[in-house]
């Protein structure tokens, strides 16, 4: 699974919109949209923020572990 799919799955499992996630982690909705559409990859710092927010590892977000 790719990052874009993992992020979307985690977000929808929590019942969040892209706008809600963006607000919660202090990013723009457009960057969340770009990540989920595979148009842009997150920075290392963004990965850390997402991992902490969703309580998963960065390796999980990157599709390196189940």
C-alpha positions in Angstrom: 0.0 0.0 0.0 1.2 3.5 -0.8 1.4 6.5 1.6 -1.5 8.2 -0.1 -3.8 5.2 0.5 -2.7 4.7 4.0 -3.3 8.3 4.9 -6.8 8.3 3.4 -7.7 5.0 5.2 -6.5 6.3 8.6 -8.4 9.6 8.1 -11.6 8.0 7.0 -11.4 5.4 9.8 -11.4 8.3 12.2 -14.4 9.8 10.4 -12.4 12.9 9.5 -12.7 15.2 6.5 -9.5 16.5 4.9 -10.4 19.9 6.3 -10.8 18.5 9.9 -7.5 16.7 9.6 -5.7 19.7 8.3 -7.0 21.8 11.2 -6.1 19.2 13.8 -2.4 19.0 12.6 -2.0 22.6 11.5 -1.6 22.0 7.8 -3.6 23.3 4.8 -6.4 21.3 3.4 -4.8 21.6 0.0 -1.6 19.8 1.2 -3.7 17.0 2.7 -5.5 16.7 -0.7 -2.1 16.6 -2.5 -0.8 13.9 -0.2 -3.9 11.8 -0.6 -3.9 12.2 -4.4 -0.2 11.3 -4.6 0.8 14.7 -6.1 3.1 15.5 -3.2 4.9 13.6 -0.5 5.1 14.7 3.1 8.3 16.0 4.7 10.0 14.0 7.5 8.5 16.5 10.0 5.0 16.0 8.6 5.4 12.3 8.7 6.3 12.5 12.4 3.3 14.7 13.1 0.9 12.3 11.2 2.4 9.3 13.0 1.9 10.9 16.4 -1.6 12.0 15.5 -2.8 8.6 14.3 -0.7 6.7 16.8 1.1 4.7 14.2 4.8 4.5 13.2 6.3 6.4 10.4 7.2 3.0 8.9 3.5 2.1 8.9 2.7 5.4 7.1 5.3 4.6 4.5 3.9 1.1 3.9 7.0 -0.6 5.3 5.2 -2.5 8.0 1.7 -3.8 8.7 
